[in-house]
Amino acid sequence: MKKAVNMRLEENTVILLNSLSKELAITKTDVVERAIEFYSRDKSKKRNELMAFAGTLDDDDAKIILESIAESRVDKDFILDI
């Protein structure tokens, strides 16, 4: 059962939503639902890939990566000697 949701969107987002709805021949609700589902799957996939990679690191390498991330969420350059 669908529930009503109120939200405010930027004008450009509304224009894009209308355009996608017409282009895909689906409702605006369907566009939003598909976008949320896609975003959720994509985020989950990236998290799973990171966890798989993290399992290959020893404690020292993992600590270096975590410290690098903590120092800068924008610049994540680090060196690994694996």
Residue, then its C-alpha position, 0 to 999 in steps of 0.5 A: m500500500k502506497k503512502a502519501v509523502n510531501m517534500r520540497l524539491e529544487e525547481n531543476t529537480v522538478i523539471l528533471l523529474n517531469s522530463l524523466s517521467k515523460e521520457l520513460a512513460i512512467t509516473k513521477t512516483d515510479v521515477v522517485e521509487r526507482a531512483i531510491e531503489f537504484y541509489s540504495r542498491d548502488k550504495s550497498k554494492k559499494r559498501n560490500e566491495l569495500m568490506a571485501f577489500a578490507g578483509t584482505l588488509d592486515d591491521d596496520d594497513a587498515k589503520i593507515i587507511l582509516e586514519s587517512i579517511a579521518e584526516s580528509r573526507v575529500d582527499k583520500d590519497f594513501i600508499l599501501d605496500i601490500 
